[in-house]
Amino acid sequence: MNTRLAKTRLAKTRFAALMLGCLAAAPALAIDVGPGDYAIAPAGTTLGLLYFQHLRSRDFQMQGDKVPGSKFVGNVGLMRGLYYTTIASEPVVWQFVMPFSHLPTATVGGARQRVSEGTGDLTLGLTFWPIKPSNEETGTTLGVSAFVTAPTGKYKFGSVGIGEGTWTFTPQMGLIQGLGNGFFFDAAADVAFTVSHNEGWTRVSRDPSLQVQAMLRKQFSPATNIAIGYSGQWGGDLHLDGVKTGQRTRRDQIRFYASTFVTKDFQIQGMIGRDLHADGGFKYDTVAQVRLLKVF
């Protein structure tokens, strides 16, 4: 019985190492939102943002089991630009997102994995607001976004990276609810639809992936706030030739944010987080992020 169990665990370890390359190294970055991100800026405003994120894990979860001898260390950056304007007198914002990565460590079951470093996939997005607040302190802001991600990044099937090698369409809804006394509830929900594609003789497909984010924010002044938040991801089961691999998007992550404008047009935001639960990939014990924002 013990021998059979050991063989089963060994098979899972080898399978996890083989399939790791089909998993993006940092799935949390692409359509993440931060506190106040769905606020409406005046037409003509341009924002430039730089994100720097460090991820660390010693726990790879596959089908409910921990794969021993696994470790991941990743450094991911992201350039993002937003331009606020109007269409038919209604506010909208256009944006682009371009990630890049350095992945010094990726090991599963004691086996070092190949990595694809460099630029990731370009995402373009458009947001409009069907509901705008009449009172910022207690009003409701509801935004609707559409994101399209193109396979422009460095990608090699069977290696760890931030490129997906295919197109993805992600609709998202974002909410800001004023609660009074400087408190706000920020939330977002999105679904990522990934286009199936061929890798040699293999058909690669992924089920839709759902992400829900929620944050309670305290605005101490127009310049400074802190927030505690949650991000949950479900679905995204990976299939090869129609067969489930065990790779999927399942993650519960808690986050803490602090933001301040050090000048009237330059903001620094810090975020620290960790996974409470993960399955079908690495469980991150450290997610640290710094965001720099410049208003033009």
C-alpha positions as CSV (number, residue, x, y, z in Angstrom):
1,M,0.0,0.0,0.0
2,N,2.8,2.4,0.9
3,T,4.7,1.6,-2.3
4,R,1.6,2.2,-4.4
5,L,1.0,5.6,-2.7
6,A,4.7,6.6,-3.3
7,K,4.4,5.7,-7.0
8,T,1.2,7.8,-7.2
9,R,2.9,10.8,-5.6
10,L,5.9,10.4,-7.9
11,A,3.7,10.3,-10.9
12,K,1.9,13.4,-9.8
13,T,5.3,15.1,-9.2
14,R,6.5,14.3,-12.7
15,F,3.2,15.3,-14.3
16,A,3.3,18.6,-12.4
17,A,6.8,19.3,-13.6
18,L,5.9,18.5,-17.2
19,M,2.8,20.7,-17.2
20,L,4.1,23.7,-15.3
21,G,5.1,25.5,-18.5
22,C,1.5,25.9,-19.4
23,L,0.9,28.1,-16.4
24,A,1.6,31.8,-16.4
25,A,4.1,32.7,-13.8
26,A,2.2,35.7,-12.5
27,P,-1.5,35.4,-13.2
28,A,-2.4,38.0,-10.7
29,L,-1.0,41.0,-12.5
30,A,-3.0,41.3,-15.8
31,I,-6.4,42.7,-14.9
32,D,-5.9,43.4,-11.2
33,V,-7.4,46.6,-9.8
34,G,-6.2,48.6,-6.8
35,P,-8.1,50.9,-4.4
36,G,-9.8,53.7,-6.3
37,D,-8.8,52.5,-9.7
38,Y,-12.4,52.9,-11.1
39,A,-12.6,56.5,-10.1
40,I,-13.4,58.9,-13.0
41,A,-10.7,61.4,-13.9
42,P,-11.4,64.6,-15.9
43,A,-11.2,64.3,-19.7
44,G,-7.8,65.0,-21.0
45,T,-6.0,63.4,-18.0
46,T,-3.2,61.0,-18.8
47,L,-1.8,58.6,-16.2
48,G,1.5,56.7,-16.5
49,L,2.1,53.8,-14.1
50,L,5.0,51.4,-13.4
51,Y,4.5,48.3,-11.3
52,F,7.2,46.2,-9.7
53,Q,6.1,42.9,-8.2
54,H,8.1,40.2,-6.4
55,L,6.6,36.8,-5.9
56,R,8.0,33.9,-3.9
57,S,6.7,30.4,-3.2
58,R,7.9,27.0,-1.8
59,D,4.6,25.3,-2.3
60,F,3.3,23.8,-5.6
61,Q,-0.2,22.4,-5.4
62,M,-1.5,19.8,-7.9
63,Q,-4.9,18.3,-7.5
64,G,-5.0,18.9,-3.8
65,D,-1.5,17.6,-3.1
66,K,1.7,19.5,-2.3
67,V,4.5,18.6,-4.7
68,P,7.7,18.4,-2.6
69,G,10.9,20.0,-3.8
70,S,9.2,23.0,-5.5
71,K,10.2,26.6,-5.4
72,F,9.5,29.8,-7.4
73,V,11.0,33.3,-7.3
74,G,9.7,35.8,-9.8
75,N,10.2,39.5,-10.5
76,V,7.5,41.0,-12.7
77,G,7.2,44.6,-13.9
78,L,4.3,46.3,-15.7
79,M,4.0,49.5,-17.7
80,R,0.5,50.9,-17.9
81,G,-0.9,54.0,-19.6
82,L,-4.4,55.5,-19.3
83,Y,-6.0,58.4,-21.2
84,Y,-9.3,59.8,-20.1
85,T,-11.6,61.4,-22.7
86,T,-15.3,61.4,-23.7
87,I,-17.4,59.7,-26.3
88,A,-20.8,61.2,-27.0
89,S,-20.2,63.5,-23.9
90,E,-19.7,60.4,-21.7
91,P,-16.5,59.8,-19.9
92,V,-14.3,56.9,-21.0
93,V,-10.7,55.8,-20.5
94,W,-8.4,54.0,-23.0
95,Q,-5.5,52.0,-21.6
96,F,-2.7,49.7,-22.4
97,V,-0.8,47.2,-20.2
98,M,2.6,45.7,-21.0
99,P,4.3,43.3,-18.6
100,F,7.9,42.1,-18.4
101,S,9.6,39.5,-16.2
102,H,12.7,38.1,-14.7
103,L,12.3,34.5,-13.3
104,P,15.4,33.4,-11.5
105,T,13.9,30.3,-9.9
106,A,11.3,27.8,-11.1
107,T,11.5,24.3,-9.7
108,V,8.9,21.6,-9.4
109,G,9.5,18.3,-7.7
110,G,13.2,19.0,-7.6
111,A,13.4,19.6,-11.4
112,R,14.4,23.0,-12.6
113,Q,12.0,24.3,-15.2
114,R,12.8,26.2,-18.4
115,V,11.7,29.8,-18.3
116,S,10.7,32.4,-20.9
117,E,11.7,35.9,-19.6
118,G,11.3,39.3,-21.1
119,T,8.2,41.1,-22.4
120,G,4.7,39.6,-21.9
121,D,1.5,40.0,-23.8
122,L,0.1,43.4,-24.6
123,T,-3.4,44.2,-23.2
124,L,-5.6,47.0,-24.6
125,G,-8.7,48.2,-22.7
126,L,-11.6,50.6,-22.8
127,T,-13.8,51.6,-19.8
128,F,-17.0,53.5,-19.6
129,W,-19.3,54.3,-16.6
130,P,-23.0,53.7,-16.8
131,I,-23.4,54.9,-13.2
132,K,-21.6,58.0,-11.9
133,P,-21.7,59.3,-8.4
134,S,-23.7,62.4,-7.5
135,N,-21.9,62.5,-4.1
136,E,-18.3,61.1,-3.9
137,E,-18.5,60.4,-0.1
138,T,-21.6,58.2,-0.3
139,G,-22.3,57.8,-4.0
140,T,-22.0,54.8,-6.4
141,T,-19.5,54.5,-9.3
142,L,-20.0,51.6,-11.6
143,G,-17.6,51.0,-14.6
144,V,-17.6,48.5,-17.4
145,S,-14.4,47.5,-19.1
146,A,-13.4,45.4,-22.1
147,F,-9.8,44.1,-22.3
148,V,-8.2,42.3,-25.2
149,T,-4.8,40.6,-24.7
150,A,-2.7,39.8,-27.8
151,P,0.0,37.1,-28.0
152,T,2.8,39.5,-28.4
153,G,5.1,38.4,-25.6
154,K,7.9,35.9,-25.4
155,Y,6.3,32.5,-25.2
156,K,7.6,28.9,-25.5
157,F,5.3,26.0,-24.9
158,G,6.6,23.9,-22.0
159,S,8.4,26.8,-20.3
160,V,7.4,29.1,-17.4
161,G,6.6,32.6,-18.4
162,I,4.0,35.4,-18.4
163,G,3.0,34.9,-22.0
164,E,0.0,32.9,-23.0
165,G,0.7,32.3,-26.7
166,T,-2.9,33.1,-27.6
167,W,-5.6,35.8,-27.5
168,T,-7.7,36.5,-24.4
169,F,-10.9,38.6,-24.0
170,T,-11.7,39.8,-20.5
171,P,-14.9,41.8,-19.7
172,Q,-14.8,43.4,-16.2
173,M,-17.1,45.4,-14.0
174,G,-15.7,47.7,-11.3
175,L,-17.5,49.3,-8.4
176,I,-16.7,52.1,-5.9
177,Q,-19.3,52.6,-3.2
178,G,-18.9,55.5,-0.8
179,L,-19.7,54.5,2.8
180,G,-19.2,57.9,4.5
181,N,-16.6,59.1,7.0
182,G,-13.8,58.5,4.5
183,F,-14.6,54.8,4.0
184,F,-15.1,53.2,0.5
185,F,-15.8,49.8,-0.8
186,D,-14.0,48.9,-4.0
187,A,-14.8,45.8,-6.0
188,A,-14.3,44.2,-9.4
189,A,-15.3,41.0,-11.2
190,D,-14.1,39.7,-14.5
191,V,-14.1,36.6,-16.7
192,A,-11.2,35.7,-19.0
193,F,-12.0,33.9,-22.2
194,T,-8.9,32.3,-23.8
195,V,-8.8,31.3,-27.5
196,S,-7.8,27.6,-28.1
197,H,-4.6,27.1,-30.1
198,N,-2.3,24.4,-31.4
199,E,1.2,23.7,-30.2
200,G,2.6,21.3,-32.8
201,W,0.2,18.3,-32.8
202,T,-1.3,19.3,-29.4
203,R,-4.6,21.3,-29.0
204,V,-4.3,23.6,-26.0
205,S,-7.5,25.1,-24.5
206,R,-8.4,26.7,-21.3
207,D,-11.8,27.1,-19.6
208,P,-13.1,30.6,-18.7
209,S,-11.4,32.0,-15.6
210,L,-13.3,34.1,-13.0
211,Q,-11.7,36.7,-10.7
212,V,-13.4,38.6,-7.9
213,Q,-11.6,41.4,-6.0
214,A,-12.9,43.4,-3.0
215,M,-11.3,46.1,-0.9
216,L,-12.3,48.2,2.1
217,R,-10.5,51.6,1.8
218,K,-10.0,54.4,4.3
219,Q,-9.3,57.7,2.7
220,F,-7.5,59.8,5.3
221,S,-7.2,62.8,2.9
222,P,-7.5,63.3,-0.9
223,A,-3.8,62.2,-1.1
224,T,-3.5,59.3,1.4
225,N,-5.3,56.0,1.9
226,I,-4.9,52.5,3.2
227,A,-7.0,49.4,2.2
228,I,-7.3,45.7,2.9
229,G,-8.4,43.5,0.1
230,Y,-9.2,40.0,-1.2
231,S,-8.7,38.4,-4.6
232,G,-10.3,35.1,-5.6
233,Q,-9.8,33.2,-8.8
234,W,-11.7,30.2,-10.1
235,G,-11.9,28.1,-13.2
236,G,-9.3,28.3,-16.0
237,D,-8.9,24.5,-16.3
238,L,-6.2,23.7,-18.8
239,H,-6.9,20.9,-21.4
240,L,-4.4,19.2,-23.8
241,D,-6.3,17.5,-26.6
242,G,-9.4,17.7,-24.5
243,V,-7.9,16.1,-21.4
244,K,-7.7,18.0,-18.2
245,T,-4.1,18.4,-16.9
246,G,-4.9,19.5,-13.3
247,Q,-3.6,23.0,-14.1
248,R,-6.2,25.6,-13.3
249,T,-6.9,29.0,-11.7
250,R,-7.8,28.5,-8.1
251,R,-6.5,31.1,-5.6
252,D,-7.5,33.0,-2.5
253,Q,-5.3,35.9,-1.8
254,I,-5.3,38.6,0.9
255,R,-3.7,42.0,0.3
256,F,-2.9,45.2,2.2
257,Y,-2.4,48.5,0.4
258,A,-1.0,52.0,1.3
259,S,-1.0,54.9,-1.1
260,T,0.0,58.5,-1.0
261,F,0.7,61.4,-3.3
262,V,4.1,62.7,-2.5
263,T,3.5,65.7,-4.8
264,K,0.3,66.8,-6.5
265,D,0.9,64.7,-9.5
266,F,3.1,61.8,-8.3
267,Q,1.8,58.8,-6.2
268,I,3.5,55.9,-4.6
269,Q,1.5,52.8,-3.6
270,G,2.8,49.7,-1.8
271,M,1.0,46.3,-1.6
272,I,1.9,43.2,0.4
273,G,-0.1,40.0,0.1
274,R,-0.1,36.2,0.4
275,D,-2.1,33.3,-0.8
276,L,-4.4,31.7,1.8
277,H,-5.2,28.9,-0.6
278,A,-4.1,27.8,-4.1
279,D,-4.5,24.7,-6.3
280,G,-3.3,23.8,-9.7
281,G,-0.1,26.0,-9.4
282,F,2.2,27.8,-7.0
283,K,0.9,29.0,-3.6
284,Y,2.6,32.4,-3.0
285,D,3.8,33.1,0.5
286,T,5.0,36.5,-0.6
287,V,3.5,39.0,-3.0
288,A,5.1,42.4,-2.7
289,Q,4.4,45.3,-5.1
290,V,5.4,48.9,-5.5
291,R,3.4,51.1,-7.9
292,L,4.5,54.5,-9.2
293,L,1.9,56.8,-10.7
294,K,2.4,60.0,-12.6
295,V,-0.4,62.4,-13.6
296,F,0.2,64.3,-16.9
